[in-house]
Amino acid sequence: MNIADIATQEYIEVGVGERMGKVRSMFENGNPKGIIVTNDGEYEGVISEREVLQSHVEDDAKVAALIKPSRNSPAPKIDRDEDVRETARMLIESNAKVAPVFEHGDLWGVISDDAILEAVLENLDTLTVEDVYSSDPVTLNEDDGIGRAINQLREHGISRLPVLDDSGVLTGVVTTHDIADFVIRQEYSTTTGDRVGDSQRMLDVPVYDIMNSPVETTTLDATAREAIEQMLELDYAGLMVTPDGNDREVLGVVTKTDVLRALTLTEEERMDVQITNISMLDTITREAIVEDIQEVADKYAEMQVLHAHVRFKEHKEKLRGTPLIHCQVRLRTNKGQVAGTGEGYGAENAFRVALEKLERNVLELKGITSDEEYRGQLLRKLNEL
């Protein structure tokens, strides 16, 4: 199956001279995956709701302020004849929900993660939620402010946060869309002179006031198809994973992106590695990252790596022009999930720090020892004979 079978020519389009206030209202009223930006009819880029939320651009500013070559994760350009697997990989590595589709160099339409998942639903019965979900979720307390929620969403590059009460019981979920909707409504109700003080007050509003409750959940043994069908029906991007589907203990989160990532797995012998914000790679290549992760995995005889995800995020701080980068390396293995994070100036430095921490965390997994350590233990036992 190629993208020509499932891409659509129906999409929302704005010019680079459009006001950001109007764009924000488009996300509020229509909840689109993304908005195509053009300049005199020529494609310029895609704006996502997350980018709008994270930007500090005023409502009176032009859309062009968000369309820059230096953006962390520009949407990939998809050829109309591209296959579904490769398109899914490009969407994930660009951290995009929607991407433009081109035919002979001209903008033809768009492809979204929803369209891909709907097209492959019948093939998702072979996967369970446990195969694809993310454990150890980042959480909020009910009395945490919206400002903290925004910081957590930015820091971890995620779109939803489970909310717990004082006893640790899951009571709600806050998403990027919830926050954007709240901020837009509040800004419409204030005047320009009130904005500074009101902005701070908005950040202090407890997430309890805007969270979704009751929570939509699924279980580890549910099929990926069941989970995706539930998300599509509710127009949700993710579900909380709980022990029995009704229990208030949160085990993790499963999202459309988690399932989409599973579609990129191949039967090739090489490890499957996905990189988010791949455009930020500087002095290191995708191939080098894959080789380094494979080298770590090969050192541990009891661990089989099923999938690796590397995520880069750029901070504003720079050193002689090189940005400070946050990197997270997460492995899904037969022993569970393990991750390492690190920061450095430039993607390569950040990746090296994260990889070192990952290896230390691998050793904490039950039953994991390096081949070198095993040989040392064996020699000591032989010497005792």
N, C-alpha and C positions, 0 to 999 in steps of 0.2 A: 504494500500500500504506500502511495506517495502523497505528498501534501496537496496535490491538485484535487484529490478526492474529498478533502475535508476542509480546506481553507475557504474563507468567505470574502466576498467583495463588499460586505456591509460592515462599516466601521465608522467611528466618530472621528472627525478631522477638524483641526483648527489651524489657523495661520500663525506664523511666528509673532505677528503684531497683536494677537489677541491678549486681553487682560487676564492676569492670573486669577482674579476674582471670579471671572466667568468660568474658568477651567475648574476651580474648586467647586463651584455650584454644579457643574456637569457630573463630577464624581459623587456629589451628594444626591443628586436627583436620579441619575441613571446607573450608578455603580458599575461603570465599564471596567474591563480588565486593563485597558490602557487607551490613550488618545493619540492618534497619529498627528504629527505636526508637519506642516508643509510650508514652503516658501515659494510663492508664485507658482504653486502647483507641483513643485518638486519636493520629494521626500527629504525631511530634515531629521526626524527622530520620533521617539515614542515617549510619552510622559505617563508614568504610573502613579497611582494614588500614594504609594509609599514615598516617592520622590517629592510629591507636593507636600505631604505631611512633614517630611524632614527638612524641607527647604525653609529659608527665612525670607523668601521673596514676598514683598508686599502685594496686596491685591491689585494695586494700580500698575505694577510692573508688567512687562510684556513676557509672553511665553518664551521668547528667545533667550531670556535669562537662565532658563533651565536646560536649553539645548546647547550643550558645549561639548567639544571633542574630548575634553578631559574628564567627562563623567565616569564614575567608577564602573558602571555596568550597562553600556549602551546595548539596546536590543539588537540581536543578530539579524542579518538580512538573509532571509530564506529563499532559496530558489523554488519555484513552483513545482519542480520535478524531484525535489529532495525527498528522501524516504522518512518515515515516521520516527524510526529509532534515532537517526542522526538529528532530526529536528528537536526531539525531546532532549537530547544531550545539549544542544546549543541553547535551548531555553533555560535549562538548569544552570549551565555554566555562565550565562549572562544574567542570571537572577531575574529573569523576565517571565511575565505571565502571558504576554502577547508580543508578536513580532511581525514585521512587515514581510509580505511575500512578493517576490519580483518575477516578472516574466520578460525575458530579453532586455533586462536592465531597467524596466519600467515598473513602478509600483502597481501591483495587480490586486492585492487584497491583504488580509491578515490571517494569522493562525494563532489560536490560543491553546493553553493547556487543557481547558475544558473540552475543546473540539477533539484533541488527541485522545483524551481519556474516554470520551463517549464512543470513539471509533474502535477502541480496543477492549471495551467492557467484557466481551465474551471470553477474552483471554486472561482475565484477572481472577478467575475462579481457582487457579492453581497457586495463588499467593494468599497468605493470611496477613492480618494486621501485624502479627508478631514478626513477620519476615521484613517488614518495611518501616515500622514506626520508630519514633525517636524517644528514647527513655530519658530519665532524669531531666524533666522539663524545668525551665525557668519559671518561677511562680511569683505571685504578688499576694500581699495581705489586703484584706478589704479596705483598710484605712490608709493604704499607700496612695500617694497623690498621683494625678495624671502625669505630672512631670517625671516621676520615677518610672512609670509605665513607658513613656516615650524613650527614656534613656535605655531601658532594658531592651526594647524593640530594636533600637539603633545598634546597641552594643552587640547583640547576638544575631542580628540580621534575620529576625523572625517576624511573623505577622500576628501572632496570638499568644496570650499569656493566661494560664489558669489562675483563678483567684481563690485563696483559701481563707477560712475564718480563723479565729484565734486557736482553735483546736486542731487545725490542719485539715479540716474537711473542705472538699471542693464545693464551692458555692456559686461560681460564675466564671465567665471568660471575657477578657477584654481583647479586642482586635484593633488593628490599624484603622480599619474602617470606622469602628465605634468612636475612636478618638478624633478622626478627621471630621466625622459628622458632628460631634459635639463642639469642636473648635469653630467650624464654619457657622453653626447656629449661634454660638455666642458672639462671634465677630459681627454677624449681621445685626445683632441686637444692641451694639455699642456704637458710640460715635468715635471719631478719630482721636479726640482729646482724652477719651477714657481708656484707650487701648493699652497703654503701658501698665497701669495699675491692674486692669482687668486681666491682662495676659498672665501676670503673676498669680492672680487669684484662681485663674483657670487651671494652672499647673498644680495648685494645692487642692483642688477638688478631689475627694477620695474616689478611687476607681469603683467603689461600691455603687456610686451614683450613675455610672454609665455602663456597667458590665451587663452581659447577657446572662440571664438566669430564668428558668433552669438550664442546665448544661446538656448539650447533645453529646452522647457518648457512644463508644463502641467497645468491643472486647478483643483480647489478643487472638482468640480463635475464629473471629469473624473473617470472612474472605475479603480480599482487597476490593473485589467487585461490590460486595455488600456495602463496604465503607464508602466507596466512590458514589454509588447510587444514592446513598443517604446524603452525602455532601451535595450532589447535583440537585436533588429534590429540595433541599433546604437552602440552596445557594450559599453554602458554607465552603470555606477553603480548607477546613480541618476539623477534626473531632478529638475530644479527650478520650484517652484509653483508660478504662477502669476494670477492676477484677471481674465484675459480673454485669457490666453495662448500666447498673443502677447505683452501684456503690459510690460513695463520695470520695474514695481514695483515688488519687490520680497517679497512674503508672507512667503515663507518657502522652505524647501527642502524635496523631497520624494526619498527614496533610496530603493534598493532591500532589505536591512536589515530591513527597516521599514515594508515592506510587509511580509517578512519572519517572523518577530516578531508576526504579526497578526495571522499567521498560528498556533502559539503555544497557542493561547487563547483557553480556554476550557469552557465547560458549568458547571463546578464545581462551588460550592458556594464560594470557597476560591478565594481571589484576585490573579490575574495573575501578577507575579513579575519576571522580567528578570534581571540577574546580569552579567555584563560584567567584565571579569578578575576575575572570581569567585575563581581562584586558589590563589588569594592574601588574602583570608579570613584567619584570624589568631585566635583571641580569641572570635570570633563571628561566628555563624552558619547561613546558608541560612535560616533555619526555624525561627531563632530569628529576622533576618532582615524583613522577611515577616510579622511576628507578630507585630513588632514595627510600620511598615508602616500601617498595618491594624488598629492599635490602633489610630494612627493619623487620618486616614480616618473616623473612627467611631465617632470621636468627632464632626464632622461637618455634621449636618442633611441635608443640601442642596447640599452636594457634593457627587457625585457617582464616584468612581475611576474605570475607565475602564481598566487601565493598569499602571504598575509601572516599571520603569527602573532604576537600580542602577549601576553606573559605577565607578570602582576603577582604579586609575593610580598611579604608584610608582615613586617617585622622588629619585634622587641620595643621598640626605641628609639622614643621619641616627642619631639616638640617642641611644647609648648603644646597637647597633646592630639592632634596630627596624627602618625600613624605614619610611620616611615621605610619607604619602598617601594623594592623592586628591580624594575626593568622590563627585559624583553628584547624587542626587535623583530626578528623573523627573516623575511626575504623569500626565497621560492623563485622564481628568475628563469631566463630562457633563458641566462644567463651563469653559472649556479650559485647556490649559497646564500650569503647575506650577512646579517650580524646586527649589532646594536648594543645595548649594555646601559648602564644608568645607574641611579643612585639619587637619591632626593629625598624631601622630606617631603610626602606626598600623591601620589596616582597621577598627577596632571597634571604635576607637577615631574619625577617620575621618567621619565615618558614623553618629555618634552621633551629631557632629557639623552640618553636612549637613541636618540631620533630623530636628534639631532645627530651622535652617534657612528656611527649607521647610515649617514648620508650620507657621512661621511668614509671609511667602509669601502667604500661603493659605488664611490668613485673609485679604489680599489685593484684593482677587478675589471678584468681585461684587456678592452680595447676599449671602456671606458665613459668618455664625456666628457659634461659637461652641454651643453645646447643653447647656453647663454651662452658657454661656453668655445669651442665649435665656431665660433660667430659671430666671436669675437675672433680665432681663428686664421685664419679666412677673410679678415677685414679686414686683418690683418697681411700676408697673402700678396698681397692686391690692392694694398696700398700699396707693395709691393716691385716691382710690375710697371712 
